[in-house]
Amino acid sequence: MPRPLDAAYAAAALAASPIWIPRMVRTGKHRTDWPGRFGRGEALPATDTPRVLLHAVSVGEVNATDLLVDDLRNGSPAIEPVIATMTDTGFDRATSLFRDRCPVVRFPFDTSGAVRRFLDRVRPDAIGLVELEVWPNFLRECRRRRIPVAVVNGRLSERSYARYRRLGPIARGFFRPLAAVAAQDETYADRFRGVGVPPERVTTPGSMKWDTARIADEVPGAEELAAALGIDRDRPLVVAGSTAPGEHALLRDAIPADAQLLCAPRKPEWFDEAARDLPGCARRSRGDQGSCTGRFLLDTIGELRAAYGLADLVIVGRTFVDLGGSDMIEPVALGRPTIIGPDTGHFQVIAGDLEAVGGVQRCRREELAATVRSLLEDRSARDTMIERGRELIRSRQGATRRLGDLMRSLATSPPVTST
């Protein structure tokens, strides 16, 4: 018999179908793994090794689990990690990243039947929700099966916190059964406590993003990417990573005539719009080589690190529009002077800490052109920014090991009933 929540999901999907169906067709997202989204697929082989499911919703969360997977596999006792991801880009990235290390599965829709089928196939001993991604039916079924669920690398934005607070007892019912919340910092920890997680279950081991930042001066594949796109290595290159609509024209107009610009939009459905805002750009997906306008579009997935390796200056996308920002740790770790915009809500503490030590430079939209020009002309300022940013990264690393210990403990401890 359908549960009320399943009926609510069905009603909402039906009511919104005139919006989401055309959008999926337009963006090509209708060509997805529908059986997997409904919990169907091959069962994972039975194993005597404890199994931990890590749910990483999309590309950013998938990348953050890279070192955690190794920690679980190589620690004592050894754990079998399984990565579950929801978006197509996240699934593609996870399949590429973890192909020889652990299984990758599609996280299901939050309907009762899909969740039951999914858990029957995977049979995890413990589950880690990377950053957040709380689904009511999923948590209810895990509780019924006495599978401990933890939030790892936990982050709860101010906007989401306000939304959950408005739900009152309903939200507390979502969060109270969590076995643990390992928050990135004390600000997020306070918010998790505020939505109903028992205080004794909330810790602050830090952010895995610091650990995934591999400090290096050179990036494999960078020069090959430059050659393929026809980037002039004798001219300055500004790389704007994880950009969004509303930023590409701003970036185009902010770059000096003697510099080149490479934009890497965050989502594939933004590629064509970005190309329209960057006339004359060389598109990676078409195999274009060389651009008379000095503009390049990285309309592929998985090559942003190589692009950062070519940059004389990096601008972090989604920080000049109201989307909460993108990860700025990676370019800092690669020794690239980095500019961020006003909106870093999803990386509030990380951005604040880097800015406080001078590891990044923040500016408003109207200041971007002057900031770019100033940094390109001032090598000393760039070197100081790089040194201070890398020092902070080194001082903050270590969260992955602590999160591995947490998930190992949950997977190997006798099951308990959460209250």
C-alpha positions, 0 to 999 in steps of 0.5 A, a space after each residue: 500500500 503506498 505511503 503518504 510520502 510516496 503519494 506526495 512525491 507522485 503528486 508533486 512530480 505530476 504537478 511539475 511535469 510540464 516543467 521538468 519533462 521539457 527541461 529534461 528533454 532539452 538538456 538530454 537528461 531524459 537519457 539517464 539510468 532510469 532502472 537505477 533511479 528506481 533502485 533496480 540493478 545487479 546486487 553487489 556480491 556478498 562479502 565478509 568485509 564490512 561495507 560502507 556506502 558513501 552517498 556523494 550527490 554530484 561531482 564536487 562531493 565525489 571528488 571529496 571522497 577520493 582519499 576517504 575511499 583509500 582510507 577505508 580500504 587501507 585502514 584496519 580493519 579494512 572496509 569495502 567502500 561503495 560510492 552512490 551518486 545521484 546526478 549523471 555527471 557525478 556518476 560519470 566522474 565516480 565511475 572514472 575515479 573509482 573504476 579499479 577501487 570500489 563499486 559505484 551505484 546510482 542513488 535511488 529516488 526517495 520512494 519506499 520501493 526504490 529505497 528497499 530495492 537499493 538497500 537489498 542490492 547494496 547491503 551496507 553495514 553503515 552509510 555516510 551522507 557526504 555533506 548532507 543529502 537527507 531523504 526521509 524514506 531512505 532514513 526511515 528504511 535504514 533505521 528499520 534495518 538498523 543501519 547507522 547513518 552519519 553525515 560526513 564532511 557535514 555542511 548546512 548552509 544558512 539558507 537550508 538551515 532556515 528552511 529546516 528550522 521552519 519545518 520544526 518537528 518534521 525536520 527534527 524527525 529527519 535529523 534526530 535518528 542520525 548516528 553521527 554528524 561530522 561537521 566541517 566546522 563549528 558554524 555548521 555543527 551549531 546548525 546541525 544541533 539546531 535542527 535536532 541532532 543530539 549534541 553528543 553526536 555532533 563533532 567537528 573533524 574538519 573538511 575533507 576538501 583541505 585533504 583532497 588539495 594536492 599541493 603541486 606546482 605542475 599538473 599532469 596533462 596540463 601542457 597537453 591540454 594547452 596544445 590541444 586548445 592552441 593556448 599561447 603559452 607566452 601570454 597570460 592565461 586567466 582560468 575561470 573554474 566552475 562558472 555559471 550563467 551570468 558570469 561569462 559576459 562579466 569575465 569576458 569584459 574583465 580580462 585585459 586585451 593582452 591576456 587569454 581567458 579559459 572558462 570551465 562551466 560547472 554544468 554541461 547544460 551551461 556550455 552552449 550559453 557560455 559559448 554564446 557569451 564568449 564569441 570566437 572561443 575555441 571549444 574543447 568538445 569540438 576539437 578547436 585549436 586556437 582562438 583569434 579572440 583569446 577565449 577558450 571554453 572547457 566544455 568537458 568534465 574532468 579536466 579542470 585541474 589540468 586547466 588550473 595547472 596552466 593558469 597565471 590567475 584563477 577566478 572561482 566561478 559561482 561566486 559572482 552570482 547567487 549560487 553559493 560559490 565553488 571550491 577554491 582550495 584546489 587552485 590555491 594548492 596548485 600555487 595559482 593566485 585566486 580571486 573569489 567573488 562576494 557569494 561563497 555561502 557554500 564555502 563560508 568558513 573555508 573562504 573566510 579563513 583563506 581570505 583572512 590569511 591573504 590566501 585569496 583575494 575577494 572582490 565585487 563584480 564591478 571590481 573584477 577587471 581592476 583586480 585581475 589587472 592588478 594581480 597580473 601586473 604584481 608578481 610579488 602579490 601573487 607569490 605572497 598569496 600563493 605562499 599564505 594559501 598553501 600554509 593554511 592548507 597544510 595546517 588544516 589537513 587531517 579530516 579524512 583520517 578522522 572520518 575514516 575512523 568514524 565510518 569504520 567504527 559505525 560499520 563494525 560496531 553492533 547495531 543500536 536503535 537510534 532514538 
